[in-house]
Each structure stands twice: as structure tokens, then as C-alpha cells.
Amino acid sequence: MPAELREHAGRHYAVQFHYALPDGSWAVELSEAVPAPDAWAEIPNAETHLPGAAFLVAFVPDEDPGLEPTVHIHSHDEHVIPYEIMHWFMELVADQVDRCRIAFEQGEPAAVE
């Protein structure tokens, strides 16, 4: 699934969405982006960065409106997350929560836009 990328203060970050079947939730992952392979430089419109290992993951339930979204920290190392990046991530999480709740009310499966 495509990732949303953002640069801040010379560092690259990625947010990626996928469905976590065992959790019955959408996973919204924040990672520091890593450079794309050098071979991609010759491909028109190829991404220059790709998602790295996620260090924050928000789980947004879409099957049970009684379950609350949660944020999990997945890191063995310390990560400093700039406020602007954390705000961007949480806005994307909030949008996914809204989509899931609306879809549940309408009896449709939630999706990522």
C-alpha cells in the first residue's frame, strides 16, 4: 500500500496504512523513511524514499465501535519525533477513526482514501 511521505528538518518520515487482520483494525504506522534503491533513480516518478521500520502504530478498530483506537510504541531505540510530524501522524489517525466510524454506521467496510 502506498505511503504518505513528509520531510521535516532534513529527515524523511512515512505513514503507511494496512489492515491488521488479527486485530480487526486498521494499522496506521509512522516510521523514518529510508532512501529508495539507487536503481530506482532511473525510473520516472519513482519514490525517493520508502517506509522504514514502524516505531509508532495506531490501531483503529473498524468492526466494533465500542473499541477505542490505541497507539503502540514499537521501538528498542529512542526516537525523537518532532511536534509537526507527530501532529501530522495523529491527524491521519483521526481521519482514519472518522472513516471507520462513518463506515460502521453505514454498514460498509472502512477503507483508506
N, CA, C and O atoms as a Tinker XYZ file with bonds, in Angstrom:
   452  protein
     1  N      0.851000   -1.175000    0.000000    73     2
     2  CA     0.000000    0.000000    0.000000    64     1     3
     3  C      0.892000    1.233000    0.000000    63     2     4     5
     4  O      1.877000    1.268000    0.738000    81     3
     5  N      0.581000    2.239000   -0.799000    73     3     6
     6  CA     1.422000    3.433000   -0.858000    64     5     7
     7  C      1.498000    4.121000    0.503000    63     6     8     9
     8  O      0.586000    4.041000    1.326000    81     7
     9  N      2.597000    4.781000    0.694000    73     7    10
    10  CA     2.818000    5.511000    1.945000    64     9    11
    11  C      2.731000    6.998000    1.675000    63    10    12    13
    12  O      2.950000    7.461000    0.555000    81    11
    13  N      2.409000    7.731000    2.718000    73    11    14
    14  CA     2.481000    9.181000    2.650000    64    13    15
    15  C      3.825000    9.574000    3.231000    63    14    16    17
    16  O      4.203000    9.118000    4.310000    81    15
    17  N      4.546000   10.425000    2.510000    73    15    18
    18  CA     5.888000   10.824000    2.920000    64    17    19
    19  C      5.924000   12.303000    3.252000    63    18    20    21
    20  O      5.191000   13.107000    2.677000    81    19
    21  N      6.790000   12.642000    4.192000    73    19    22
    22  CA     6.961000   14.046000    4.567000    64    21    23
    23  C      8.393000   14.249000    5.028000    63    22    24    25
    24  O      8.977000   13.398000    5.699000    81    23
    25  N      8.946000   15.402000    4.650000    73    23    26
    26  CA    10.278000   15.778000    5.102000    64    25    27
    27  C     10.152000   16.857000    6.167000    63    26    28    29
    28  O      9.316000   17.754000    6.061000    81    27
    29  N     10.979000   16.761000    7.180000    73    27    30
    30  CA    10.993000   17.773000    8.237000    64    29    31
    31  C     12.427000   17.907000    8.743000    63    30    32    33
    32  O     13.027000   16.930000    9.193000    81    31
    33  N     12.960000   19.096000    8.668000    73    31    34
    34  CA    14.305000   19.408000    9.177000    64    33    35
    35  C     15.350000   18.433000    8.613000    63    34    36    37
    36  O     16.241000   17.981000    9.332000    81    35
    37  N     15.227000   18.120000    7.322000    73    35    38
    38  CA    16.205000   17.270000    6.666000    64    37    39
    39  C     16.022000   15.774000    6.879000    63    38    40    41
    40  O     16.803000   14.980000    6.353000    81    39
    41  N     15.016000   15.377000    7.632000    73    39    42
    42  CA    14.734000   13.953000    7.843000    64    41    43
    43  C     13.431000   13.617000    7.134000    63    42    44    45
    44  O     12.553000   14.467000    6.980000    81    43
    45  N     13.320000   12.374000    6.709000    73    43    46
    46  CA    12.130000   11.921000    5.990000    64    45    47
    47  C     11.343000   10.952000    6.865000    63    46    48    49
    48  O     11.908000   10.101000    7.552000    81    47
    49  N     10.020000   11.109000    6.820000    73    47    50
    50  CA     9.119000   10.264000    7.606000    64    49    51
    51  C      8.070000    9.686000    6.668000    63    50    52    53
    52  O      7.777000   10.247000    5.612000    81    51
    53  N      7.509000    8.549000    7.078000    73    51    54
    54  CA     6.481000    7.890000    6.268000    64    53    55
    55  C      5.339000    7.436000    7.165000    63    54    56    57
    56  O      5.552000    7.015000    8.302000    81    55
    57  N      4.133000    7.527000    6.639000    73    55    58
    58  CA     2.958000    6.944000    7.283000    64    57    59
    59  C      2.375000    5.961000    6.288000    63    58    60    61
    60  O      2.138000    6.287000    5.125000    81    59
    61  N      2.150000    4.754000    6.774000    73    59    62
    62  CA     1.636000    3.684000    5.931000    64    61    63
    63  C      0.410000    3.080000    6.601000    63    62    64    65
    64  O      0.371000    2.937000    7.823000    81    63
    65  N     -0.586000    2.727000    5.803000    73    63    66
    66  CA    -1.828000    2.123000    6.288000    64    65    67
    67  C     -1.897000    0.680000    5.814000    63    66    68    69
    68  O     -1.543000    0.384000    4.672000    81    67
    69  N     -2.345000   -0.211000    6.672000    73    67    70
    70  CA    -2.654000   -1.574000    6.249000    64    69    71
    71  C     -3.657000   -2.156000    7.233000    63    70    72    73
    72  O     -3.817000   -1.665000    8.350000    81    71
    73  N     -4.321000   -3.205000    6.796000    73    71    74
    74  CA    -5.309000   -3.832000    7.667000    64    73    75
    75  C     -4.637000   -4.930000    8.477000    63    74    76    77
    76  O     -3.996000   -5.821000    7.920000    81    75
    77  N     -4.787000   -4.862000    9.792000    73    75    78
    78  CA    -4.222000   -5.859000   10.704000    64    77    79
    79  C     -5.324000   -6.851000   11.030000    63    78    80    81
    80  O     -6.088000   -6.656000   11.976000    81    79
    81  N     -5.401000   -7.900000   10.257000    73    79    82
    82  CA    -6.484000   -8.872000   10.377000    64    81    83
    83  C     -6.629000   -9.459000   11.782000    63    82    84    85
    84  O     -7.749000   -9.539000   12.285000    81    83
    85  N     -5.538000   -9.874000   12.434000    73    83    86
    86  CA    -5.714000  -10.462000   13.772000    64    85    87
    87  C     -6.336000   -9.487000   14.777000    63    86    88    89
    88  O     -7.007000   -9.902000   15.721000    81    87
    89  N     -6.108000   -8.195000   14.565000    73    87    90
    90  CA    -6.637000   -7.184000   15.482000    64    89    91
    91  C     -7.994000   -6.649000   15.042000    63    90    92    93
    92  O     -8.651000   -5.940000   15.805000    81    91
    93  N     -8.426000   -6.976000   13.827000    73    91    94
    94  CA    -9.672000   -6.422000   13.313000    64    93    95
    95  C     -9.628000   -4.906000   13.277000    63    94    96    97
    96  O    -10.607000   -4.232000   13.598000    81    95
    97  N     -8.468000   -4.378000   12.878000    73    95    98
    98  CA    -8.243000   -2.934000   12.914000    64    97    99
    99  C     -7.376000   -2.496000   11.743000    63    98   100   101
   100  O     -6.628000   -3.279000   11.157000    81    99
   101  N     -7.507000   -1.228000   11.430000    73    99   102
   102  CA    -6.564000   -0.598000   10.514000    64   101   103
   103  C     -5.339000   -0.211000   11.319000    63   102   104   105
   104  O     -5.462000    0.331000   12.417000    81   103
   105  N     -4.160000   -0.485000   10.784000    73   103   106
   106  CA    -2.908000   -0.073000   11.408000    64   105   107
   107  C     -2.386000    1.135000   10.637000    63   106   108   109
   108  O     -2.268000    1.104000    9.412000    81   107
   109  N     -2.078000    2.186000   11.368000    73   107   110
   110  CA    -1.500000    3.395000   10.792000    64   109   111
   111  C     -0.096000    3.483000   11.390000    63   110   112   113
   112  O      0.056000    3.686000   12.595000    81   111
   113  N      0.924000    3.330000   10.551000    73   111   114
   114  CA     2.297000    3.208000   11.031000    64   113   115
   115  C      3.120000    4.446000   10.699000    63   114   116   117
   116  O      3.081000    4.957000    9.579000    81   115
   117  N      3.862000    4.914000   11.690000    73   115   118
   118  CA     4.806000    6.021000   11.491000    64   117   119
   119  C      6.215000    5.448000   11.544000    63   118   120   121
   120  O      6.562000    4.697000   12.456000    81   119
   121  N      7.023000    5.817000   10.545000    73   119   122
   122  CA     8.416000    5.381000   10.516000    64   121   123
   123  C      9.278000    6.494000    9.958000    63   122   124   125
   124  O      8.791000    7.450000    9.355000    81   123
   125  N     10.568000    6.341000   10.177000    73   123   126
   126  CA    11.501000    7.214000    9.486000    64   125   127
   127  C     11.713000    6.581000    8.119000    63   126   128   129
   128  O     11.986000    5.384000    8.027000    81   127
   129  N     11.592000    7.359000    7.071000    73   127   130
   130  CA    11.722000    6.825000    5.719000    64   129   131
   131  C     13.192000    6.582000    5.400000    63   130   132   133
   132  O     14.081000    7.281000    5.889000    81   131
   133  N     13.418000    5.577000    4.571000    73   131   134
   134  CA    14.775000    5.221000    4.148000    64   133   135
   135  C     14.897000    5.486000    2.650000    63   134   136   137
   136  O     13.903000    5.429000    1.925000    81   135
   137  N     16.112000    5.775000    2.184000    73   135   138
   138  CA    16.280000    6.033000    0.744000    64   137   139
   139  C     15.884000    4.824000   -0.098000    63   138   140   141
   140  O     16.132000    3.676000    0.269000    81   139
   141  N     15.268000    5.115000   -1.221000    73   139   142
   142  CA    14.907000    4.066000   -2.182000    64   141   143
   143  C     16.194000    3.518000   -2.813000    63   142   144   145
   144  O     17.226000    4.188000   -2.796000    81   143
   145  N     16.133000    2.319000   -3.362000    73   143   146
   146  CA    17.319000    1.754000   -4.020000    64   145   147
   147  C     17.836000    2.670000   -5.131000    63   146   148   149
   148  O     17.051000    3.323000   -5.818000    81   147
   149  N     19.148000    2.714000   -5.301000    73   147   150
   150  CA    19.762000    3.558000   -6.333000    64   149   151
   151  C     19.215000    3.264000   -7.719000    63   150   152   153
   152  O     19.112000    4.168000   -8.547000    81   151
   153  N     18.865000    2.020000   -7.981000    73   151   154
   154  CA    18.355000    1.635000   -9.301000    64   153   155
   155  C     17.053000    2.355000   -9.641000    63   154   156   157
   156  O     16.710000    2.498000  -10.815000    81   155
   157  N     16.334000    2.804000   -8.628000    73   155   158
   158  CA    15.072000    3.498000   -8.876000    64   157   159
   159  C     15.279000    4.900000   -9.446000    63   158   160   161
   160  O     14.337000    5.491000   -9.974000    81   159
   161  N     16.473000    5.432000   -9.352000    73   159   162
   162  CA    16.746000    6.797000   -9.817000    64   161   163
   163  C     16.453000    6.959000  -11.296000    63   162   164   165
   164  O     16.134000    8.058000  -11.750000    81   163
   165  N     16.557000    5.874000  -12.055000    73   163   166
   166  CA    16.311000    5.928000  -13.491000    64   165   167
   167  C     14.836000    5.759000  -13.848000    63   166   168   169
   168  O     14.464000    5.913000  -15.012000    81   167
   169  N     14.003000    5.449000  -12.878000    73   167   170
   170  CA    12.581000    5.224000  -13.130000    64   169   171
   171  C     11.832000    6.546000  -12.966000    63   170   172   173
   172  O     11.901000    7.164000  -11.903000    81   171
   173  N     11.124000    6.983000  -13.996000    73   171   174
   174  CA    10.377000    8.243000  -13.883000    64   173   175
   175  C      9.328000    8.168000  -12.768000    63   174   176   177
   176  O      8.638000    7.159000  -12.622000    81   175
   177  N      9.219000    9.220000  -12.005000    73   175   178
   178  CA     8.238000    9.376000  -10.925000    64   177   179
   179  C      8.382000    8.348000   -9.807000    63   178   180   181
   180  O      7.449000    8.158000   -9.026000    81   179
   181  N      9.512000    7.694000   -9.716000    73   179   182
   182  CA     9.726000    6.717000   -8.640000    64   181   183
   183  C      9.926000    7.468000   -7.319000    63   182   184   185
   184  O     10.453000    8.580000   -7.291000    81   183
   185  N      9.499000    6.842000   -6.250000    73   183   186
   186  CA     9.690000    7.417000   -4.919000    64   185   187
   187  C     11.181000    7.491000   -4.600000    63   186   188   189
   188  O     11.956000    6.631000   -5.017000    81   187
   189  N     11.568000    8.514000   -3.867000    73   187   190
   190  CA    12.968000    8.639000   -3.453000    64   189   191
   191  C     13.198000    8.031000   -2.079000    63   190   192   193
   192  O     14.335000    7.753000   -1.697000    81   191
   193  N     12.109000    7.823000   -1.334000    73   191   194
   194  CA    12.186000    7.226000   -0.007000    64   193   195
   195  C     11.056000    6.213000    0.168000    63   194   196   197
   196  O     10.003000    6.305000   -0.464000    81   195
   197  N     11.310000    5.249000    1.046000    73   195   198
   198  CA    10.330000    4.210000    1.359000    64   197   199
   199  C     10.157000    4.130000    2.862000    63   198   200   201
   200  O     11.053000    4.535000    3.603000    81   199
   201  N      9.017000    3.614000    3.337000    73   199   202
   202  CA     8.841000    3.467000    4.789000    64   201   203
   203  C      9.913000    2.561000    5.387000    63   202   204   205
   204  O     10.302000    1.556000    4.792000    81   203
   205  N     10.373000    2.932000    6.556000    73   203   206
   206  CA    11.300000    2.086000    7.300000    64   205   207
   207  C     10.512000    1.278000    8.313000    63   206   208   209
   208  O      9.305000    1.081000    8.173000    81   207
   209  N     11.206000    0.817000    9.326000    73   207   210
   210  CA    10.547000    0.050000   10.391000    64   209   211
   211  C      9.689000    0.991000   11.230000    63   210   212   213
   212  O     10.155000    2.039000   11.677000    81   211
   213  N      8.437000    0.609000   11.438000    73   211   214
   214  CA     7.500000    1.457000   12.189000    64   213   215
   215  C      7.916000    1.552000   13.647000    63   214   216   217
   216  O      8.273000    0.553000   14.271000    81   215
   217  N      7.866000    2.779000   14.189000    73   215   218
   218  CA     8.129000    2.942000   15.620000    64   217   219
   219  C      6.900000    3.394000   16.382000    63   218   220   221
   220  O      6.885000    3.331000   17.612000    81   219
   221  N      5.876000    3.844000   15.692000    73   219   222
   222  CA     4.568000    4.125000   16.293000    64   221   223
   223  C      3.514000    3.483000   15.404000    63   222   224   225
   224  O      3.551000    3.624000   14.182000    81   223
   225  N      2.577000    2.778000   16.024000    73   223   226
   226  CA     1.492000    2.159000   15.260000    64   225   227
   227  C      0.186000    2.440000   15.985000    63   226   228   229
   228  O      0.020000    2.092000   17.154000    81   227
   229  N     -0.738000    3.076000   15.272000    73   227   230
   230  CA    -2.086000    3.298000   15.806000    64   229   231
   231  C     -2.979000    2.215000   15.226000    63   230   232   233
   232  O     -2.982000    1.984000   14.017000    81   231
   233  N     -3.737000    1.553000   16.092000    73   231   234
   234  CA    -4.706000    0.557000   15.657000    64   233   235
   235  C     -6.092000    1.168000   15.774000    63   234   236   237
   236  O     -6.502000    1.615000   16.845000    81   235
   237  N     -6.808000    1.181000   14.652000    73   235   238
   238  CA    -8.132000    1.791000   14.582000    64   237   239
   239  C     -9.140000    0.686000   14.281000    63   238   240   241
   240  O     -9.241000    0.241000   13.138000    81   239
   241  N     -9.901000    0.231000   15.305000    73   239   242
   242  CA   -10.887000   -0.835000   15.081000    64   241   243
   243  C    -11.977000   -0.377000   14.114000    63   242   244   245
   244  O    -12.453000    0.756000   14.189000    81   243
   245  N    -12.364000   -1.270000   13.206000    73   243   246
   246  CA   -13.427000   -0.902000   12.267000    64   245   247
   247  C    -14.624000   -1.840000   12.351000    63   246   248   249
   248  O    -15.589000   -1.675000   11.605000    81   247
   249  N    -14.575000   -2.815000   13.244000    73   247   250
   250  CA   -15.685000   -3.769000   13.347000    64   249   251
   251  C    -16.496000   -3.607000   14.620000    63   250   252   253
   252  O    -17.639000   -4.061000   14.682000    81   251
   253  N    -15.937000   -2.975000   15.625000    73   251   254
   254  CA   -16.611000   -2.811000   16.913000    64   253   255
   255  C    -16.464000   -1.369000   17.372000    63   254   256   257
   256  O    -15.384000   -0.973000   17.809000    81   255
   257  N    -17.535000   -0.569000   17.281000    73   255   258
   258  CA   -17.428000    0.840000   17.657000    64   257   259
   259  C    -17.169000    1.032000   19.148000    63   258   260   261
   260  O    -16.833000    2.137000   19.573000    81   259
   261  N    -17.317000   -0.012000   19.942000    73   259   262
   262  CA   -17.049000    0.087000   21.367000    64   261   263
   263  C    -15.569000    0.036000   21.706000    63   262   264   265
   264  O    -15.167000    0.397000   22.812000    81   263
   265  N    -14.751000   -0.415000   20.746000    73   263   266
   266  CA   -13.311000   -0.469000   20.976000    64   265   267
   267  C    -12.679000    0.875000   20.636000    63   266   268   269
   268  O    -13.026000    1.501000   19.635000    81   267
   269  N    -11.759000    1.304000   21.472000    73   267   270
   270  CA   -11.083000    2.578000   21.233000    64   269   271
   271  C     -9.822000    2.381000   20.414000    63   270   272   273
   272  O     -9.154000    1.354000   20.535000    81   271
   273  N     -9.494000    3.354000   19.584000    73   271   274
   274  CA    -8.202000    3.311000   18.905000    64   273   275
   275  C     -7.085000    3.393000   19.957000    63   274   276   277
   276  O     -7.244000    4.017000   21.006000    81   275
   277  N     -5.973000    2.760000   19.654000    73   275   278
   278  CA    -4.825000    2.779000   20.554000    64   277   279
   279  C     -3.561000    3.082000   19.767000    63   278   280   281
   280  O     -3.504000    2.851000   18.559000    81   279
   281  N     -2.555000    3.598000   20.450000    73   279   282
   282  CA    -1.251000    3.848000   19.835000    64   281   283
   283  C     -0.232000    3.003000   20.577000    63   282   284   285
   284  O     -0.155000    3.029000   21.805000    81   283
   285  N      0.551000    2.252000   19.809000    73   283   286
   286  CA     1.566000    1.364000   20.371000    64   285   287
   287  C      2.946000    1.865000   19.969000    63   286   288   289
   288  O      3.144000    2.306000   18.836000    81   287
   289  N      3.882000    1.799000   20.876000    73   287   290
   290  CA     5.257000    2.178000   20.597000    64   289   291
   291  C      6.028000    0.901000   20.302000    63   290   292   293
   292  O      6.083000   -0.006000   21.132000    81   291
   293  N      6.621000    0.836000   19.121000    73   291   294
   294  CA     7.367000   -0.343000   18.678000    64   293   295
   295  C      8.806000    0.079000   18.419000    63   294   296   297
   296  O      9.193000    0.300000   17.272000    81   295
   297  N      9.595000    0.190000   19.476000    73   295   298
   298  CA    10.955000    0.632000   19.279000    64   297   299
   299  C     11.838000    0.177000   20.427000    63   298   300   301
   300  O     11.455000    0.230000   21.595000    81   299
   301  N     13.017000   -0.266000   20.066000    73   299   302
   302  CA    14.010000   -0.596000   21.076000    64   301   303
   303  C     14.950000    0.587000   21.281000    63   302   304   305
   304  O     15.639000    0.673000   22.298000    81   303
   305  N     14.974000    1.483000   20.326000    73   303   306
   306  CA    15.812000    2.669000   20.391000    64   305   307
   307  C     14.959000    3.887000   20.717000    63   306   308   309
   308  O     13.740000    3.879000   20.540000    81   307
   309  N     15.605000    4.906000   21.183000    73   307   310
   310  CA    14.896000    6.162000   21.440000    64   309   311
   311  C     14.691000    6.894000   20.117000    63   310   312   313
   312  O     15.614000    7.007000   19.310000    81   311
   313  N     13.493000    7.380000   19.906000    73   311   314
   314  CA    13.185000    8.173000   18.718000    64   313   315
   315  C     12.662000    9.527000   19.179000    63   314   316   317
   316  O     11.786000    9.613000   20.039000    81   315
   317  N     13.210000   10.565000   18.598000    73   315   318
   318  CA    12.701000   11.911000   18.845000    64   317   319
   319  C     11.791000   12.237000   17.671000    63   318   320   321
   320  O     12.216000   12.236000   16.516000    81   319
   321  N     10.545000   12.514000   17.986000    73   319   322
   322  CA     9.568000   12.802000   16.942000    64   321   323
   323  C      9.213000   14.279000   17.020000    63   322   324   325
   324  O      8.648000   14.721000   18.021000    81   323
   325  N      9.529000   15.043000   15.995000    73   323   326
   326  CA     9.182000   16.465000   16.011000    64   325   327
   327  C      7.663000   16.653000   16.130000    63   326   328   329
   328  O      6.877000   15.850000   15.627000    81   327
   329  N      7.282000   17.726000   16.805000    73   327   330
   330  CA     5.862000   18.005000   17.017000    64   329   331
   331  C      5.102000   18.007000   15.699000    63   330   332   333
   332  O      4.021000   17.425000   15.609000    81   331
   333  N      5.650000   18.653000   14.678000    73   331   334
   334  CA     4.944000   18.751000   13.386000    64   333   335
   335  C      4.665000   17.361000   12.806000    63   334   336   337
   336  O      3.597000   17.131000   12.240000    81   335
   337  N      5.617000   16.440000   12.945000    73   335   338
   338  CA     5.444000   15.082000   12.429000    64   337   339
   339  C      4.416000   14.327000   13.267000    63   338   340   341
   340  O      3.571000   13.618000   12.720000    81   339
   341  N      4.481000   14.473000   14.583000    73   339   342
   342  CA     3.506000   13.803000   15.450000    64   341   343
   343  C      2.103000   14.338000   15.176000    63   342   344   345
   344  O      1.141000   13.571000   15.169000    81   343
   345  N      1.978000   15.624000   14.954000    73   343   346
   346  CA     0.681000   16.234000   14.643000    64   345   347
   347  C      0.143000   15.685000   13.321000    63   346   348   349
   348  O     -1.034000   15.338000   13.226000    81   347
   349  N      0.994000   15.607000   12.310000    73   347   350
   350  CA     0.618000   15.051000   11.004000    64   349   351
   351  C      0.148000   13.609000   11.156000    63   350   352   353
   352  O     -0.892000   13.234000   10.614000    81   351
   353  N      0.908000   12.800000   11.889000    73   351   354
   354  CA     0.544000   11.409000   12.123000    64   353   355
   355  C     -0.813000   11.311000   12.814000    63   354   356   357
   356  O     -1.671000   10.542000   12.382000    81   355
   357  N     -1.013000   12.074000   13.872000    73   355   358
   358  CA    -2.264000   11.998000   14.622000    64   357   359
   359  C     -3.455000   12.510000   13.806000    63   358   360   361
   360  O     -4.574000   12.032000   13.990000    81   359
   361  N     -3.231000   13.471000   12.911000    73   359   362
   362  CA    -4.308000   13.906000   12.013000    64   361   363
   363  C     -4.720000   12.755000   11.092000    63   362   364   365
   364  O     -5.910000   12.540000   10.865000    81   363
   365  N     -3.743000   12.015000   10.564000    73   363   366
   366  CA    -4.053000   10.875000    9.703000    64   365   367
   367  C     -4.774000    9.783000   10.486000    63   366   368   369
   368  O     -5.685000    9.141000    9.964000    81   367
   369  N     -4.369000    9.572000   11.737000    73   367   370
   370  CA    -5.057000    8.598000   12.591000    64   369   371
   371  C     -6.498000    9.053000   12.831000    63   370   372   373
   372  O     -7.429000    8.256000   12.714000    81   371
   373  N     -6.682000   10.327000   13.164000    73   371   374
   374  CA    -8.025000   10.854000   13.422000    64   373   375
   375  C     -8.915000   10.720000   12.184000    63   374   376   377
   376  O    -10.095000   10.393000   12.302000    81   375
   377  N     -8.355000   10.971000   11.005000    73   375   378
   378  CA    -9.127000   10.801000    9.764000    64   377   379
   379  C     -9.545000    9.343000    9.577000    63   378   380   381
   380  O    -10.664000    9.066000    9.147000    81   379
   381  N     -8.648000    8.417000    9.899000    73   379   382
   382  CA    -8.982000    7.001000    9.767000    64   381   383
   383  C    -10.052000    6.597000   10.776000    63   382   384   385
   384  O    -10.937000    5.805000   10.452000    81   383
   385  N     -9.982000    7.133000   11.999000    73   383   386
   386  CA   -11.016000    6.867000   13.006000    64   385   387
   387  C    -12.370000    7.342000   12.480000    63   386   388   389
   388  O    -13.364000    6.622000   12.571000    81   387
   389  N    -12.402000    8.560000   11.929000    73   387   390
   390  CA   -13.657000    9.097000   11.383000    64   389   391
   391  C    -14.196000    8.211000   10.264000    63   390   392   393
   392  O    -15.387000    7.900000   10.239000    81   391
   393  N    -13.319000    7.798000    9.331000    73   391   394
   394  CA   -13.764000    6.941000    8.218000    64   393   395
   395  C    -14.332000    5.619000    8.735000    63   394   396   397
   396  O    -15.363000    5.148000    8.254000    81   395
   397  N    -13.655000    5.028000    9.712000    73   395   398
   398  CA   -14.124000    3.741000   10.248000    64   397   399
   399  C    -15.470000    3.890000   10.945000    63   398   400   401
   400  O    -16.347000    3.041000   10.788000    81   399
   401  N    -15.637000    4.955000   11.705000    73   399   402
   402  CA   -16.904000    5.155000   12.422000    64   401   403
   403  C    -18.049000    5.440000   11.459000    63   402   404   405
   404  O    -19.155000    4.932000   11.647000    81   403
   405  N    -17.802000    6.236000   10.446000    73   403   406
   406  CA   -18.838000    6.522000    9.447000    64   405   407
   407  C    -19.201000    5.247000    8.699000    63   406   408   409
   408  O    -20.380000    4.961000    8.492000    81   407
   409  N    -18.188000    4.478000    8.290000    73   407   410
   410  CA   -18.447000    3.228000    7.560000    64   409   411
   411  C    -19.231000    2.249000    8.422000    63   410   412   413
   412  O    -20.124000    1.562000    7.924000    81   411
   413  N    -18.904000    2.177000    9.715000    73   411   414
   414  CA   -19.627000    1.268000   10.604000    64   413   415
   415  C    -21.099000    1.673000   10.697000    63   414   416   417
   416  O    -21.990000    0.825000   10.650000    81   415
   417  N    -21.344000    2.983000   10.831000    73   415   418
   418  CA   -22.723000    3.480000   10.913000    64   417   419
   419  C    -23.498000    3.179000    9.636000    63   418   420   421
   420  O    -24.702000    2.931000    9.682000    81   419
   421  N    -22.811000    3.201000    8.496000    73   419   422
   422  CA   -23.459000    2.949000    7.220000    64   421   423
   423  C    -23.451000    1.473000    6.830000    63   422   424   425
   424  O    -23.994000    1.091000    5.793000    81   423
   425  N    -22.825000    0.647000    7.678000    73   423   426
   426  CA   -22.784000   -0.783000    7.409000    64   425   427
   427  C    -21.861000   -1.176000    6.281000    63   426   428   429
   428  O    -22.068000   -2.199000    5.628000    81   427
   429  N    -20.823000   -0.354000    6.045000    73   427   430
   430  CA   -19.864000   -0.617000    4.969000    64   429   431
   431  C    -18.491000   -0.858000    5.573000    63   430   432   433
   432  O    -18.213000   -0.384000    6.674000    81   431
   433  N    -17.621000   -1.589000    4.868000    73   431   434
   434  CA   -16.248000   -1.737000    5.347000    64   433   435
   435  C    -15.495000   -0.418000    5.196000    63   434   436   437
   436  O    -15.651000    0.290000    4.200000    81   435
   437  N    -14.684000   -0.102000    6.190000    73   435   438
   438  CA   -13.882000    1.135000    6.119000    64   437   439
   439  C    -12.698000    0.921000    5.193000    63   438   440   441
   440  O    -12.179000   -0.188000    5.064000    81   439
   441  N    -12.292000    1.982000    4.564000    73   439   442
   442  CA   -11.147000    1.906000    3.662000    64   441   443
   443  C    -10.275000    3.130000    3.875000    63   442   444   445
   444  O    -10.680000    4.103000    4.511000    81   443
   445  N     -9.095000    3.060000    3.340000    73   443   446
   446  CA    -8.183000    4.188000    3.364000    64   445   447
   447  C     -8.369000    4.938000    2.056000    63   446   448   449
   448  O     -8.435000    4.329000    0.989000    81   447
   449  N     -8.453000    6.241000    2.139000    73   447   450
   450  CA    -8.625000    7.043000    0.925000    64   449   451
   451  C     -7.301000    7.342000    0.288000    63   450   452
   452  O     -7.249000    8.008000   -0.746000    81   451
